[in-house]
Amino acid sequence: MSRVHSLLATATGGVRAAREHQTTIFERIRENYAKVERHDPVAPAIAVFLCVLALSTLGLLVQASHAATTLSPAEFSNELFEQVLFRFSGVVVMLAAARLGPTGVRRYIPAAMVVMAVLLIAVFVPPLGSQINGSHRWLDLGVVKFQPSELARIVLVLWVADRCTRIGPLLGDIQRGVLPILAVVLFYFGLVLVETDLGGASLLFLCAATTLWIGGAQTRHVAMPVSVIGVGAGLICFTAIPYIRKRFMMFVGETSNQQVDDANSAIASGDMFGLGYAHGPLRNHGVPYLESDFVFAQVGEELGFFGMALVVCLFAGLLWYGLRLVLSIKDRYDALATFGLMISTCVQGMLHVQIVAGLAPPKGMTLPFLSHGGTSLIVSSLGVGLALGAARRWAAEREQVVTNP
């Protein structure tokens, strides 16, 4: 009997010990990481593709709504045709980029870096450069007009991923590994900043620095230069550039701006389910760039909290499945490049939502796949397509192994 009591006590103690064990968040992360590692990257890649299609379709509806209520019938037809053409081109670019993947374009990265530097300088050279609202951000090549800074962000992320993979252990050395990479990133940051485009330059720098950190650079080696450069650039722009100082004063409530106030009114008027598709008075009351830099406010006005939540959830899904895709890729360069490309698109979307919602200083920044504008749509499609290409490469290699064991 005493032996039975002893066994029962031992079992009870074991159960109590098991119950008393508190699973930590790090154990949960390790468990989820192990599960994701075993996943086929094709499944999250399909989910990413579907999120992009949903966002692009919603963007087409939003742009058609804006054009139908602000343009003449003839202008509306032209605008609708242009939007359909852009979005179809975006899908074509995404599928074409998926056939290449990060590895397919890797050999061309050095040449692309040189070309992007030339294009970023060319925006200041007439007649190629086009000045809009006091900023030199556009390059007019006759047939096409685009912002080189958006494409430069994609190329720079690929270059950082390539360098991190090539130098390997040297990333632990700040002088021989981190600083040379940051010097090149800072050069492109400066080219975009002098356009002047503090938001675009900050986004470019943030995506490149995050890719560098994920690539293996030590936190203190990245955080210290990023903090110094970020604070320094912010102070210089605040003191030397009046319009940046004015926008910061808007953010802290010292001054107001009718465009920002009207965008907030559009969101507030939408309530839970919005005023209805193609309804809403503020687009016809002088709110500039409602279809591009403040398109999230138009979504709020027409579709309300439900529509805004849908957009946020689609971007959250894009980020979630994008990270699952990254963790499922075996090749280090492909995984790192995919991470940078997905972060580039998702962070841009996050910043747009924060700006429109008043959580960040006002800045002209498009919402990927929704805003009016061909450059943003095509570049975002290119970035996501290259990321999907990493999954396609893995699937092709696995099929080859199965076919020829």
N, C-alpha and C positions, 0 to 999 in steps of 0.2 A: 504493500500500500504506500509506504513511504517513497518507493521508487516511482510509483504513478504520480504522486504529488510532486515529486521532483521534476518529472518530465513535463507535467502540466505547468509548473512554475517556469521551467525553461522556455516552453512554447509561448506562455503568456508574456514572458519577458521579451521574447523575440518579436511577438506581434506589437507589444508596446513600443519597443525600440524602432520597429518599422514605422509605426504610426507617428512616433515623435520626430522622425527624420523629416526635416523641412527642405524640400527641393528648392535650390537657389535658382535665380534667373540665369546664371551662367550655365548650370546644368541643362536648363530648358533650351538655351541657345545651342549648346553642344548637341543635344538630342535632335533639334530641328535641323541643325547644320548637317548632321550625319544622314538624316532622311533626305535632305535636298541633294546631297552629294550622289545619292543612288538614283536620282531621278533622271529620266531621259530629257535632255534640253529641248527636244522637239516640242514637248507638251507646253512648257512656258513660252516658247517662241510663238506657237500658234495663239496663245492667249494674248501676248503682246500685239501681234498682228491684228487680232479682233478688236482690241482696245483702240488701236490707231484708226481702224476702219470706222468704229463707232464715233470717235471724236471728229473725224473728217466729215462723216455724214451729218452729224449735228452742226458742224461748222458751216456746211453747205446750206442747211435750213436757216441758220441764223443770218448768213449773208444774203440769202434770197429774201428773207423777211425785211432786212434793213433796206435793200435796194428797192423792193416793191413799194415801200412807204416813203421813200425819199427821192426817187428818180422818176423821170417820165417813162411811159411804156416802151419807147424805143431804147432809151438808156438802160432800162431794166432788162430787156432781152439781151443786150450786149453784155451787161454785167453778169447775168446768169450763165450765159455761154462761157464767159471767161472763168467764172468760178468752177463750173463743171470741168472745163479743160484743165485748170490748175490742179484740181483734186484727182482727176484721172492721171495727170502727169506725175503727181505725187506717188500714186500707187505704182505706176510704171517704174519710177526711180527707185522706190523701195524694193521692188522685186528684182530689179537689175542689180542694185547694191547687194542684195541678199545672195546673189550668185557669186559675187566677189568675196564678200566678208572682209574682216580686218587683214587677214593674211594675203588676200588677193591684191590689196592696194599697198601692202607694206613696202615693197621695193620702190614705190613712187613717192613715199613720204618726204624724203629730203628735197626733191624737186618741187613738191607741192608747198613746202615751207617757204622756199624762195619765191615762188609765184605769189603766195599769199602776202608776203612782205611787200612785193612790188605793187600788188593791187591795193593794199592798205595805204601806200604812199600815193598811188595814182588818184585817190579821191580828192587830193588837193590840187591836181593838175587839170586846168581847163583845156579842152572842153569835156574831158572824160569825167571829171569830178562834178557832182551836182550838189549844190548847197540848198538845204531845205530847213527852214526855221533856225537859221544861224549855225547849223551843223553840217560838216562835210562827211556824211556817212554813205552816200550813194554813188555808185559808179554807173554811168550811162554809156553803154556800148552800142547804142542804136537799136539793135534787135532786142536786147534785154537790159533791164535796169535792176540792180540788186545791191545789197549791202555786203561788202566783202567780210566785214567783221563776223557775221554769223557763220560763214563758211570757214573762216580762220579758226573759230572755236573748235570745229570738228577736226580740222587738220592738226591743230595743236594737241588735242587730246590723244590722237593717234601717235603723234611724235613722242609725247611723254610716255605712253605705254611702251613704245618701241625702245626708248632709251632705258627705262626701268628694267626691261627684260634683258637688254644687251649687257648692261654694266653689272647687273646682279649684286654681288656682295659689296660693291663700291657704294651702294646706296646708304650704307652705314657710315660712310665718311662724308661729312658735310662739305668739306673743301673740294674734294675730287668727284663727289657724286651728286649731292643735292644742289649746291650753289651753281654749278654750270647749267643745270637744267632750269633752275629758277631764273637765271640771268636771261636765258632765251625767252622764257615765259614773260618776264618783266619787259623785255623788248617789245613783244607783241601787245602786251598790256598798255605800254606807252603809246604805241601807234593808234590803238583804238581810243585811248583816253583823249588824245589831242584832237579828235574829230569834231566836237567834243561829245563823248558818249561814256559817261561815268558808269551807268548801269551796264552797258554792254561790256565795257572793260572789266568791271568787277565780276560779272558772270564768267567771262573768259578765264580770268585769273583763278576764281574759285574752283571751276571745273578742272583746270590743269593741276592746281595744288592738291585737290582731293584725290585725283588720279595718282599723283606722285606719292601721296601718303599711303593709299591703299596698295601701291606698287611695292612698298617695303621701306620707304624712308621713315626714320624715327620721328615721333610726334614733335619732340622739341626742336628738331632740325627744320621742320616745316612750319610749325606754329609761330616761332619767333620771327622769321623773315616775313611771313604772311601778315602778322600783326603789325610789324613796323611799316611794311609797304602799304597795308590797308589804311592804317591811321594816318600815315604821312600823305598818301594820295588824297584822302578825304579832307584833311586840313588845308592842303594846297588848293584843292578845287573849291572849298568853302570860302577861302579868302580871295582867290584870284578870279573865280568865274561867277558873275552875278546871278545867272539863272539857277545855278546849283544851290547857291546860298538862299535864294528865294524859295526854292522847292523844299529845302530843309526847314525853313521858317514856316512854311505851310504845314509840314508834318507835325511840328511841335505846337501848332495852333497860334503862332504869332501873326500870321496873315492868312488870308483865304483866297481861294481860286474858284471861279464860277464853274469851270469844267469839272473839277473834283467834287464840288458841292452837288452839281447836277447828276454826276455819276452815282453819288451816294443816295440822292433822291430817287433815282431809277431803281436801285436795289431795294430801298425801303418801300416803294410803291408796289413792288411785286408781291409782298406778303408771302403767304405759304405756297400758292400755286400760280402766281403771276397774273398779269392782266390779260393774258391770252396771246397765242402766236400771232405775230404781225400787229400787235396792239401796243400802245404806249406812246404818250405824247412827247417825251423828252428828246427823241431823235429828231423831231421836227422843230425843236426850240433852240437850235444853235449849239448842241453839244458836239464839239469836234472830236473826230477819231473814235466815235462810239463803236464803230464796226471793227476797229483794229486795236488801238492801245487800251480801250476800255470796253472790249467786247463782253467781258464777264458781267459788266453792269447791264448790258442789253439782255443777257441771259436771265439775270435776276429780275428785270422789269417784265419780261414776257412770260417766263416760266417759274418765277418765284424761287423760294427756298428749295423746292423740289428740283428745279432745273440746275441750280448752282450745286446742290449736293450730288446730282448725277455727274456733273463735270468733274467735281473733286474726286468722286469715287472712281471714275474712269482713269484719272491720272494716278490715283493711289493704286489701282490695279496695274497700270502700266509700270509703276515703280516696283510693286511687289513681284510681279512675274518677271520683270527685268532683272531683279536681284536673284531670283531663283534661277534664271537663265545663266547668270554670271557664275553662280556656285556650282552649276552642273557642267560647266565647260572645263575640260581637262588641260587644254593648252594655256599656258600662263599669259602669253601675249594676247591671245584672243579674249580670254576672260577679263584682263585688265582694260583692253580697248573697249569691250562691250560695256563694262562698268562706266567708264568715262562718257561714252556715247549716250547711255540711258540717263545718267545723272544730268548731262547737259540739257536734254529735253525736259526732264521732270522738274529740275530746279528753275528753269525758265518759266514753266507753267506755274510753279509755286510763287515765284516773285510777282508774276502778273496778278494772281489772285490777291496777294498781300497788298499790292499797290492800289488796286481798285477798291479793296475793302478798307483802305486807310491804315493798314498795319505797316506800311513802308512809305518812304517819301515818294511823291509822284514822279514817274519816269516813263517815258515812252517805251513800252516793251510789249510785244505781241504775245498772244496765247497760242502755243503751237497747235496746229490743225484746226483752230477755230477762227482766228483773226483773219481779216482781209490782208492780202499781200502774198505774192508768189514766192519771194525769197525765203520767208520763214517757213512756209509750207514745204517747199522743195528741200531745203536744208534739213529740216526736222525729219522728213521722209528718208533722206539720204542717211542720216545718223542712225535711225532705227533700222533701216535696211541693212546697213553694215553689221549692226549687232545681230540681226537675224541670220546673217551669213555665217556667223560662228557656229550656230546650231546646225545649219545645213551642212557645213563641212564635217562636223562630228558625225552626223547621221550617215553621210556618204562614206566616211572611213569605216564606220561600224558595219555598214552593209557590205563593204568590200571584204572585211575580215570574215564575215559570215559566209560570203560567197566563196572566198578563197582561203580557207583555214590553213 
